Amino acid sequence: MAAPNSSDLFKKALRCIPGGVNSPVRAFRSVGGEPFFTVKADGSRLYTADNNSLIDYVCTWGPAIHGHNHPVIRESLALALQRGTSFGTPGPLEVEMAETLVEMVPSVEKVRMVNSGTEATLSAIRLARGFTGRNKIIKFAGCYHGHVDSLLISAGSGALTLGQPDSAGIPPALAAETIVLPFNDASLVREAFAKYAGEIAAIILEPYPANVGLILPEVEYLRELREICTQQKAVLIFDEVMTGFRIAPGGVQEETGVTPDLTAMGKIIGGGLPVGAFGGKAEIMDYLAPDGPVYQAGTLSGNPLAMAAGLSSLNLLRENDPYQALAAKGAQIAAAVKEAAESKGLPLQVPQRGSMFCLYFSENPVRNYADATSSQTGLFKKVFHQCLQEGIYLPPSPFETCFISTEHSEEDLEKTCQVLSSAIHAL
Ligand SMILES: *Cc1c(COP(=O)(O)O)cnc(C)c1O
């Protein structure tokens, strides 16, 4: 009997998994149509249940900076597997991982491992609240920090109103502890600190917001946030789950020289296995149990398989220093699509930093969530489907970032530029 194709699998999945998927964006609701199922991934490519091979610009939503199924990561996993899958006691790889993260990330003096980016941000928020003895936090519209209750909040109707839950099931009282502000405007942050004097525990942000497309901060903005937090004795949290080890070995904090107090990490540090981490100043991290009063724990935290895969992912970055080559690939694609849009007379913004980029069909540069969501998403959907048909997999939403891996070859890039350009011409 023939193996089930994507459509067969999706029908079965719909019967036993809500929406047929284990994470909502995989369901293709933002672009329409049915998702494809992947049976194998290798290098720059996904191989689907329909016998298609796709050049992948999702890269498992960021982790696969070395491409899929990298032989070095696979070997280290195979080796770790021989020694057992979980110990429930401290193990040597956890120490090596902590030392590696402390070495690579400028602001991290101590670090604790968790199992996802969501756990990292939720733990960092609790720690900031415990450390400062304050309850309120500031987040920015369009920044995604995983599905944490306090962080799944949108702005209220005015810029300085308290947040509204983004999801059913979040108590309004909890949402009221989150202040949501537009990104790239430090004066509103100062106003919030004036209005809620002595109540704000932390500012949390993606230093380069990459979950509503890709938004780049104005040069001084991150520095101002640092200054405000220092003055107000609030904790500055960079969520570098996406940008860490992707933009530079030490993330945005290395690229910009702005150091947060705490950093949330994930994605690349797991080498494709489920991992997160949060770390920062020893003075703050020592507030965690068992030394301090802030409780945080995990049965599988520091899991030996995840540590092995993650360490080889990080060591590959340190050995190969792929950042310049990755940035050149990003620039090549950005230039090609910009040129195609210009010759077609279409307004298109292509923010790009290193191996991350996105397409906004929009007249003006995108500075915040409101700018991003006013772009013409219908045009992106058409480009998405055209590319998919031609063997190029872009993220299935106009508000996700595209990722390039070290395994995307010159041939892959040329094909991508050509397919993207003709998809834009066909609009
Ligand atoms: C992906 C992501 C998260 C959530 O990580 P999960 O592992 O999906 O829980 C948090 N913050 C940012 C910036 C992310 O991109």
Ligand as a Chemical Component Dictionary entry (heavy atoms), coordinates in Angstrom:
data_LIG
# 
_chem_comp.id                   LIG 
_chem_comp.type                 NON-POLYMER 
_chem_comp.pdbx_formal_charge   0 
_chem_comp.three_letter_code    LIG 
# 
loop_
_chem_comp_atom.comp_id 
_chem_comp_atom.atom_id 
_chem_comp_atom.alt_atom_id 
_chem_comp_atom.type_symbol 
_chem_comp_atom.charge 
_chem_comp_atom.model_Cartn_x 
_chem_comp_atom.model_Cartn_y 
_chem_comp_atom.model_Cartn_z 
_chem_comp_atom.pdbx_ordinal 
LIG C1 C1 C 0 10.013 30.915 19.345 1  
LIG C2 C2 C 0 10.083 32.019 20.322 2  
LIG C3 C3 C 0 9.694  31.858 21.658 3  
LIG C4 C4 C 0 9.025  30.608 22.157 4  
LIG O1 O1 O 0 9.858  29.503 22.097 5  
LIG P1 P1 P 0 9.154  28.035 22.131 6  
LIG O2 O2 O 0 10.330 27.108 22.146 7  
LIG O3 O3 O 0 8.317  27.964 20.907 8  
LIG O4 O4 O 0 8.358  27.980 23.374 9  
LIG C5 C5 C 0 9.892  32.899 22.529 10 
LIG N1 N1 N 0 10.428 34.059 22.113 11 
LIG C6 C6 C 0 10.809 34.260 20.848 12 
LIG C7 C7 C 0 11.420 35.546 20.455 13 
LIG C8 C8 C 0 10.633 33.257 19.906 14 
LIG O5 O5 O 0 10.966 33.482 18.632 15 
# 
loop_
_chem_comp_bond.comp_id 
_chem_comp_bond.atom_id_1 
_chem_comp_bond.atom_id_2 
_chem_comp_bond.value_order 
_chem_comp_bond.pdbx_ordinal 
LIG C1 C2 SING 1  
LIG C2 C3 SING 2  
LIG C2 C8 DOUB 3  
LIG C3 C4 SING 4  
LIG C3 C5 DOUB 5  
LIG C4 O1 SING 6  
LIG O1 P1 SING 7  
LIG P1 O2 DOUB 8  
LIG P1 O3 SING 9  
LIG P1 O4 SING 10 
LIG C5 N1 SING 11 
LIG N1 C6 DOUB 12 
LIG C6 C7 SING 13 
LIG C6 C8 SING 14 
LIG C8 O5 SING 15 
# 
